[in-house]
Amino acid sequence: MTATDKLTLGGLLVALIILTCNLYPWYRGGREMSKLAAFGKGTSAGVCIAMCPGGILGWAHSRSGTVGNGLGERTSQAATGTASAQGLTTGQLVGLGATGAVIVVIAILLVVLAYKEAGKKDKRRILGGAYVGSTLCLTAGVAGALAWLPAAVNGVGDGIVTAVQGAGIL
């Protein structure tokens, strides 16, 4: 099985199933934002992973599409009898720099720490959110909507580096 940077309708199906399973209890349960916190943490980690052009995080991002495509295509075929291997328009988050990479690693570390503290249900929600965030960033629509994010993360990283180096303070 090789990694992919293209999401199919099957992969989208899996992401939408996970998204629906997380939004439904929130919608039916009074719409308290705390019910979406774990899923949101995972989603933010997934989006951070999607910004990585390589390394372990970049590999995990490309594998999320591969796993979802296969699982979703089999699910669609078994449930409806129709094939869902049609590819969607591809997109990706580009432009992450060295200073932005520091911020991404810290953000992912914070989600990992939250995962370690979470209960069983919240652990599943964090993992589901990470999958959905990463997978949806393989599409042109979501990646296009978040195209500003790598530059913003780079800017935060630049600001931290500037502060640590003491530039402009003295």
Buried (B, 14 or more C-beta within 10 A) or exposed (E): EEBBEBBBBBBBBBBBBBBEEBBEEBEEEEEEEEBBBBBBBBBBBBBBBBBBBEEEBBEBBBBBBBBBBBBBBEBBBEEEEEEBBEEBEBBBBEBBBEBBBBBBBEBBEBBEEBBEEBEEEBBBBBBBBBBBBBBBBBBEEBBEEBBEBBEEBBBBBBEBEEEEEEEEEE
